[in-house]
């Protein structure tokens, strides 16, 4: 009987020690907290193209492990386009010269074999205000006044801004196209895709915007 008494006393004390120690309770609480959600506004750099955010004035340049950029033209647009339930925001457009690092050259071979090339980058934000998932491409086609024509398949940023967008979801990022001739670019025309249901039924017709430099 006395031996049983001491066993029960030991178990009770052990339980009280674990339950009443504030530091241990805090440690348990920390391990049980759910992981934090990722902030959608956090900038995610391109794995292939140098970050151009610090390029503001024409002629400025920046270099990192991916290569070097020179800003040739820039236009702050800040214009919204409503395509059915989708609001497409065109924030800015830059024309830049890029010299990829040796480790990045192969990535661009599908588009060009030039060691130095120019490209246009469009910063966009896509907001699906509907209660249903939709299919949309913010820039399906791009035309320059000099006659160059690009499609969404030529995009070099590949940030998955095309395709399905969840209800009330927002996608933001960059879309870019390598250009053969930027010496006389005075304007760029951007054409969206249609907005589609996931069964490919058309919800809203494509819209276009012309941006003058």
N, C-alpha and C positions, 0 to 999 in steps of 0.2 A: 504493500500500500504506500509506504513512504517513498519507494523508488518511483512509483507511478506519479506521485505528487510532484516530485522534482522534474520529471519529464514534462508534465503539463505546464508547470511554471516556466520552464525553459522555452517551450513553444510560444506561450503567451508573451513573454518578454521579447522574443525575437520578432513576433508580429508587431508589437508596439514600436519597436525600434525602427523597423522598416517603414511603417506607416506614418510616423510622426517626425521623421528627419526631413526638414525643409529642403536641404540640398539634394537628398535622394529623390524627393518628390519632384523637384524641379528638373532633375536629370531624366526621370521617367516621362515628364510632361514634354520635354524637348524631343525625346525620341519618338513620341506619339504624334507630334504635330505633322499635318500634311505638308508636302513640299510646296514651296511658293510657286505661283503661276508665273510664267515668263512674261515680262513686260513687252507688249507688242511694239512699243515705241523705241526699243533698244536698237541702235544701229548695228546691222550685221554686214560687215565688209564683204565685197566680192572676193571669192577665192582666186580670181584670175586677173582682175583689173585693179589698178592703183586707185586708192581713195581720192576723189577729187573735191571733197567738201571745202578744202582750204583754197581752192582756185576760184578767185573772184574777179580779178582784173585780167584783161586780155594780155597774153604774153607770159603770164605767170606759169611756173612749172613746179612739179613735185615728183619725188622719186622714192620708191620703196623696194622691197624685195621682189615685187611683181613686175616692176619696170618703171618707166617715166612718162608723165603726162605733161602736155603743154596746152593751155587754154587758148583756143583760136577765136571762138565766138560764144556769146552767152546771152540768154534771154530769160528774164523772170516773167513767167506767164501768169500764174495764179488765176487760172480760169477753170470753171466747172462746166461739165457737159452732162446733161441729163439724158440717159438712154433708158426709157421705161423706169424700172425700179432701181436702176444703177446710177449713182452719181460718180462720174469720172472727173478727178481733179488733176489738171496738168500744172505741176508746180514750177518747174524750170526746164530749160533745154540748153545743152552745152554741145558745142562742136570742139573736139579735142584731137590732138595728135598723140599717138601712143607708140612707145617703143617697148615691147614686151621683154622681160627678162628671158634669158635662154631657156629656163625651166618652163616658161609659159608658151613658148612659140608653137608647140604642137597643138595646143588647144585651139588656136585660131586658124589652123591649116584648112579646115573645112570652108572657111570664108575667104581667106587670102594667104598668099605665100610671101607677101611683102614683110620685111623686117621692121618697117616703120609704116604706120597707116593712120588715117583719120577716121573718126567715127562720131556719130551723133548720139547723145544720151538724153533720154527723156525721163524725168522723175514724175511718177504718177501715184495716185491713191484711188482705190476702187472701193466703193461702199455699196453693198447690197442691202437696200432698205426693206426688201420683201420678207415675208415669213416662210419663203420656200427657197431651197437651193436653186441656183441658176448657173448657166454656162455663159461665160463672157470673155472676150479678149480685148483689153483696153486699147491696144494698137495692133490691128490686124494687118494694116498696110501703111507704108510711109512713102511719100513722093517728094522730091526736091524740085525746085524751079529749074534746076539744070538737067532734069530728065531722069534722074536715078529713081529706081523703084525697088522697094524692099518689102518683104512679107514677114509675118511673125516668126516664121521658121528661121530667119536670119538673125534673130536676137542673140547677142553675145553675152548678155548678163545672166540669162537663164535662171531667173529668180521665181519661176513658177507663178507668175501673176496671171497667166492665162488659165482657162479651164473652169472647173466648178468652184463656186463661191457659196459658202454656207449662209443661211438666213441671218440677217443683221450683222454680217461679218465685214471686216475691212482688210484689204490687202494693200500694201504700199511697198514701193521699191523702184528699181530702175529698169529701163528697157533701152538697148543700144544696138546700132546698126553700123557696120563698116561701110564707108563711102569711098568711091573712087575719086571724086572731084569735089573738093570743098572750097575751091578758089573763088567761086562766084555764087555761093549760096545766099540768096536773098529771102527765101521763104521755104517753109516746110509744111506739107499737108499731111495730117494724121487722120486715119479712118479706123473707127472701131469695128468690131464684129457686131452682128445682131445679138440681142439678148435672147437666150433660149431656156426653155424648161429642160430638165434633165432628160426628158424623152425627146428632146430636140425640136419641140414645137416652138415657133417664134413668138416671143413676148413683145419685143420692140425692135424696130428697124435700126440699122447701124447709123451712126452720126459721124460727121467729120469736122475738123477744125483746121484752119490755116493760121500759121504763126509766121509773122514777118520779123526778120532780124533788123 
